[in-house]
Amino acid sequence: MMFDIFKRKGKEILDGSKALLSELIPGQTATIKSISDDCQGVERQRLMDLGFVPGSLVEVEMRSPWSDPTAYRIKGGLIALRKNQACKIQICPVQ
């Protein structure tokens, strides 16, 4: 894959730990736990409409060369989020 150089950026998160979506590296999968309480209104509704709801599985597909935005595979779709949006989503990594 031509984007392999971006797979190793970031640290791998331990299985079962609580973390933020922005901390996952390409290839890792996680379960959405919650959306931060400071994410309200239209922004919260947009994330939920895109599938970022508790219990959903999400996988990091790839990152842009400067790590922002990141493409996430969720519910069969590929969604790009900026780091400031991904920081508002709490996850629990799975293997």
C-alpha positions in Angstrom: 0.0 0.0 0.0 1.4 3.4 -0.9 0.4 4.9 2.4 2.3 2.5 4.6 4.6 5.2 5.9 1.7 6.8 7.7 0.7 3.5 9.5 3.5 3.8 12.1 2.9 7.3 13.3 1.4 7.6 16.8 1.5 5.1 19.6 -0.5 1.9 19.7 -3.2 1.9 22.4 -3.6 -1.0 24.6 -6.7 -3.3 24.2 -9.4 -2.4 26.7 -8.0 1.0 27.7 -10.0 4.2 27.4 -8.7 6.6 24.9 -9.7 9.3 22.4 -10.4 8.5 18.7 -7.6 10.9 17.7 -5.1 8.6 19.4 -5.7 5.5 17.3 -3.2 4.7 14.5 -4.1 3.3 11.1 -5.2 -0.4 11.3 -6.4 -0.2 14.9 -10.1 -0.8 15.6 -12.1 0.6 18.6 -15.6 0.8 20.0 -17.2 4.2 20.4 -17.9 4.8 24.1 -19.2 8.3 24.2 -19.1 11.8 22.7 -17.7 14.5 25.1 -20.3 16.7 26.8 -18.6 19.8 25.5 -19.6 18.7 22.0 -23.2 20.0 21.7 -25.7 21.1 19.1 -25.1 20.8 15.4 -21.6 19.3 15.8 -22.8 16.5 18.1 -25.7 15.7 15.8 -23.4 15.6 12.8 -21.1 13.1 14.4 -24.0 11.0 15.5 -25.6 11.1 12.0 -22.2 9.9 10.5 -22.4 6.8 12.8 -20.2 7.9 15.7 -22.7 6.6 18.3 -21.9 4.4 21.4 -21.3 0.8 20.5 -20.2 1.4 16.9 -17.0 -0.1 15.6 -14.5 2.3 14.0 -11.2 1.7 12.3 -8.5 4.2 11.3 -8.1 3.7 7.5 -5.4 6.3 6.9 -4.0 9.7 7.8 -3.1 12.6 5.7 0.6 13.3 5.4 0.3 15.9 8.2 -2.0 13.7 10.4 -5.0 16.0 9.9 -7.6 14.9 8.8 -7.8 11.2 9.4 -10.1 8.8 7.5 -12.2 6.5 9.7 -14.1 3.4 8.5 -17.4 3.3 10.3 -20.7 1.5 9.4 -19.4 0.7 5.9 -18.5 4.4 5.1 -15.3 6.3 5.1 -15.4 9.5 7.1 -12.7 12.1 7.5 -12.5 14.0 10.7 -10.1 16.7 11.9 -8.2 16.0 15.1 -10.2 18.6 17.0 -13.4 16.6 16.2 -11.8 13.2 16.9 -10.6 14.4 20.3 -14.2 14.7 21.4 -15.0 11.0 20.8 -14.0 8.5 23.6 -13.3 5.0 22.5 -12.2 1.6 23.9 -9.7 -0.1 21.5 -10.3 -3.8 20.5 -8.0 -6.2 18.7 
